[in-house]
Amino acid sequence: MNRPLSVRRAGLAIAALVLSGMAAACSSSPGTPASGSSSGPGQTPAVTGTVTVFAASSLKETFTSIAKRFEAAHPGTTVVLSFAASSALATQITSGAPADVFASASAKDMATLTSAGAATAPTTFATNSLTVVVPSANPAQIAGLADLARAGVKVAQCQPAVPCGVLAAKVLATAGLTVTPATLEPDVKSVLTKVRLGEVDAGLVYATDAVAAAGSVTAVPIPAGVNATTAYPIAALSHAANPAGARAFVDAVVSAEGLAVLKAAGFGAP
């Protein structure tokens, strides 16, 4: 007996729906995330949210650039940068300051965190050395490192506990020079500012800071035989609020693109 046309059409529609459901089930494997899911078992979590980075003052220009590239590569992320002396930042972190990443201008300050269990497996990503900088007009006629020891020359240095201060003391000791600073600053950018404003005759800063301030100060190179180098380690912090973001930012710094930014700014290879 022939069924009514409407009944046959209804049967065909039901059959089509069943077949469609079976095909969808076959095309999905167990553990496959649903559409719109950011991750699944064995996959890298999506990077979102705020990534808080504590970094040495000398990294201000390069990390600002890297952070902008990072945000562009990971829509929905915001990188919050906090710059200061590495020693001060290490103290803040061990005292409970919230941060996801620490980039230091000194292996010693990073060791403070690893010893406290606040960071693990740091990676050295750059090196730096010192130079003398003077105001553009160079009123004291500073021609070399030895001129810093002349009577009446006002010199700015970093405080002794700060990495750039430690390096300055090492350089002056190697050169056999006794220099009494007119001012001891909390970080290298503060030394640079004193020189730029003409408040001192010279300052001891990182070579990269002289590059960043080209045009407002003049660099007077320190001979390689008496100069010193510091290494820059970076690590995701153990108690990072955004661990996926922390790891991703560290990866961005040590990537070929990140290292190219650092090289262009005058940093040495790790």
Residue, then its C-alpha position, 0 to 999 in steps of 0.5 A: m500500500n502506498r503511503p501518503l506523500s507527507v508521511r514519506r517526506a517526514g520519514l526521509a527527514i528523520a532519516a537525514l537527521v539520524l545520518s547527520g548525527m552519526a556523521a558528526a559523532c564519527s568526525s569527533s574523537p574522544g578528548t577533542p575540545a568543542s568548538g570555541s574551546s581554547s585548549g584540551p588535553g595535551q594542548t597548550p593553554a591559551v594565553t589571556g589576561t594580565v601578565t605582570v613583569f618585573a624587570a631591571s631598569s636597563l630593560k625598559e626600552t627593549f621590554t616595552s617593545i617586546a611587550k607590545r609585540f606580545e600583546a599583538a600576538h596574543p589578543g586579549t592579553t595585557v602586559v604590565l611592566s614594572f622597572a626598578a633596580s634588580s635588587a629592589l625587585a627581588t626583595q619585593i618579590t620575596s616579600g610577596a609582591p604579585a608578579d608573573v615574570f622576573a628579568s634581572a640584570s644580575a645572576k645574584d639577584m635571580a639566585t635570591l629568588t631561586s634559593a627562596g623557591a620563588a623561581t626555577a630554571p632561569t634562562t640567561f638571555a643577554t649580557n651588558s657592560l658599562t660605559v661612561v656618559v657625559p652631558s652633550a657639551n661635556p663641560a668637564q672635558i671627560a676623555g676617559l675613565a681615569d678622568l672620573a678620579r680628577a679633583g672636582v669632577k662630579v660623578a653619578q653612580c648606582q648604589p652599591a647594592v644595585p647591579c650597575g653599582v656592583l659593576a661600577a665598583k668592579v670596573l674602578a677597582t680593576a682600573g685602580l681608580t678611587v672615585t668618590p661619587a657626588t651621588l648614588e642613585p637607586d637605578v641606572k636610569s636615575v644616573l642617566t637622568k642626572v647626566r642628561l640634566g647636567e647635574v653631574d659631569a659624568g655617570l657610569v651606566y650600561a652601554t645600552d642606556a647610552v645607546a637609548a639616550a644617544g643625542s642627549v648624552t655622549a658615551v666615553p668608552i671604557p677599555a675592554g681590559v678593565n670593563a666588566t660584564t653582567a648577565y641577564p637571567i629571566a624566569a617565570l615565577s613559581h607563584a605566578a597568577n598567570p602561569a601560562g602567560a608567564r611562560a609565554f612571555v619568557d618564550a617571547v624574550v628568548s625567541a629569535e625575534g626577542l633576541a633581535v630586539l635586544k641586539a639592536a639595543g646594544f645588548g650582548a649575546p648570552 
